[in-house]
Protein backbone atom coordinates (compact mmCIF):
# COMPACT_ATOMS: atom_id res chain seq x y z
CA UNK A 1 0.00 0.00 0.00
CA UNK A 2 1.39 3.41 -0.98
CA UNK A 3 2.11 6.28 1.36
CA UNK A 4 1.08 9.83 0.56
CA UNK A 5 1.82 13.30 1.92
CA UNK A 6 -0.95 15.88 2.32
CA UNK A 7 0.29 18.93 0.40
CA UNK A 8 -2.35 21.66 0.61
CA UNK A 9 -2.17 24.39 3.25
CA UNK A 10 -4.27 27.31 1.99
CA UNK A 11 -6.57 27.62 5.03
CA UNK A 12 -6.41 26.94 8.77
CA UNK A 13 -7.66 23.34 8.66
CA UNK A 14 -5.51 22.36 5.67
CA UNK A 15 -2.48 24.03 7.26
CA UNK A 16 -2.83 21.70 10.25
CA UNK A 17 -2.87 18.67 7.89
CA UNK A 18 -0.03 19.83 5.63
CA UNK A 19 3.05 17.55 5.24
CA UNK A 20 1.55 14.71 7.28
CA UNK A 21 1.94 11.16 5.96
CA UNK A 22 -1.23 9.17 5.25
CA UNK A 23 -2.69 6.14 3.46
CA UNK A 24 -5.70 6.04 1.14
CA UNK A 25 -8.53 3.92 2.56
CA UNK A 26 -10.96 4.22 -0.34
CA UNK A 27 -12.57 6.41 -2.98
CA UNK A 28 -15.52 8.70 -2.34
CA UNK A 29 -17.71 10.59 -4.81
CA UNK A 30 -15.97 12.62 -7.50
CA UNK A 31 -12.24 13.04 -6.94
CA UNK A 32 -12.40 12.68 -3.15
CA UNK A 33 -10.67 9.95 -1.16
CA UNK A 34 -10.84 8.82 2.46
CA UNK A 35 -7.40 8.88 4.10
CA UNK A 36 -5.97 7.87 7.47
CA UNK A 37 -3.01 9.76 8.90
CA UNK A 38 -0.16 7.52 10.07
CA UNK A 39 0.77 9.58 13.13
CA UNK A 40 -2.66 10.00 14.75
CA UNK A 41 -4.97 7.53 13.01
CA UNK A 42 -7.40 10.37 12.24
CA UNK A 43 -9.53 9.87 9.12
CA UNK A 44 -10.47 12.63 6.66
CA UNK A 45 -12.15 12.91 3.27
CA UNK A 46 -9.97 15.07 1.01
CA UNK A 47 -9.39 15.83 -2.65
CA UNK A 48 -7.05 13.45 -4.46
CA UNK A 49 -5.28 16.54 -5.86
CA UNK A 50 -4.12 17.38 -2.31
CA UNK A 51 -2.02 14.21 -2.04
CA UNK A 52 1.56 13.64 -3.17
CA UNK A 53 3.07 10.16 -3.40
CA UNK A 54 5.94 9.39 -1.02
CA UNK A 55 8.78 7.27 -2.40
CA UNK A 56 11.55 5.46 -0.56
CA UNK A 57 14.98 7.07 -0.55
CA UNK A 58 17.48 4.30 0.13
CA UNK A 59 20.43 6.69 0.13
CA UNK A 60 19.35 8.37 3.40
CA UNK A 61 18.26 5.25 5.29
CA UNK A 62 20.03 5.23 8.67
CA UNK A 63 19.26 1.65 9.63
CA UNK A 64 18.54 -1.62 7.83
CA UNK A 65 14.84 -0.94 8.46
CA UNK A 66 14.01 1.82 6.03
CA UNK A 67 12.57 4.74 7.95
CA UNK A 68 13.35 7.73 5.75
CA UNK A 69 11.29 8.91 2.81
CA UNK A 70 11.50 11.58 0.17
CA UNK A 71 8.59 13.03 -1.68
CA UNK A 72 7.96 12.22 -5.33
CA UNK A 73 7.96 15.96 -6.06
CA UNK A 74 10.89 17.63 -4.32
CA UNK A 75 13.43 16.51 -1.78
CA UNK A 76 11.88 17.55 1.54
CA UNK A 77 11.90 14.78 4.12
CA UNK A 78 8.89 13.86 6.19
CA UNK A 79 8.74 12.55 9.73
CA UNK A 80 10.11 9.01 9.93
CA UNK A 81 7.49 6.35 10.49
CA UNK A 82 7.65 4.02 13.50
CA UNK A 83 9.18 0.65 12.69
CA UNK A 84 6.59 -2.14 12.68
CA UNK A 85 7.75 -5.51 13.95
N, C-alpha and C positions, 0 to 999 in steps of 0.2 A: 504494500500500500504506500502511495506517495505522500511525502510531506509537502506542505505549502506554507508560505509566509503571507500574512495579511498585510497589504501594501498601502491601503488608503488611509488618509489621516486628515481629511478636509473639514471635519467638525469634531465636537467634543467627544462623542461616543466613539467615532472611528479612530480618533487620536489615541484613545485608551487601548484599542485593539491593534494598533499599528506595530509591525515587526514581530508579532507573536507567531509561533509555529503552531500549525493545526493540521488536521486530517479531514478529508471530505467523507461525510457519512452517507449522503445521498443527494439526489437532485430534487428540486422543488419546481414550482411552475416557472415558466420563462427561463431566464438565465440565472436563477437563484440556486444556491446549494446550501445544505445544512452541514456545518463544520463543528468539530470539537477541538478546543484548544488543548495542547499537550500539557501545558503547565498547570492549568486550573481545572480542566475537565468541563468547562463551561461550553454550552452549545449555543450557536447563533445561526440565523439564516442570513446569508450575505450574497452579493453579486459575485458571479464567477470571475468577472473582470477585476475584482479586488484582490485576487489571489495570485501569487507568484510561486512557481515550482522551486523547491529546494533540492539541490543536488549535492552529492557527497564530494568532499574535497580531500582526497587521500594524502595530499602533500602536507596538510596541517594537522593530521591526526596525531595526537600526543601518545596514545596508548594503542595496543592491539585492538581494543574495542573502539570502533570509530564513533567519536562523539563530537566531531566538528563538522560544520556544514557551510557551504557557500551558496549564495542565491544564484539562480539561473541567469538573472539579469543583474550584473554588478558583482562586486567582491566584498560586500559587507558581511560580517559573520553574525550569526544569530546565537542565542543562548544555547549552550550545549544541552542535549537531552540526557535525562538520567539513564544509566545503563540498566537494561532489563536482563535478568538472569533466569 
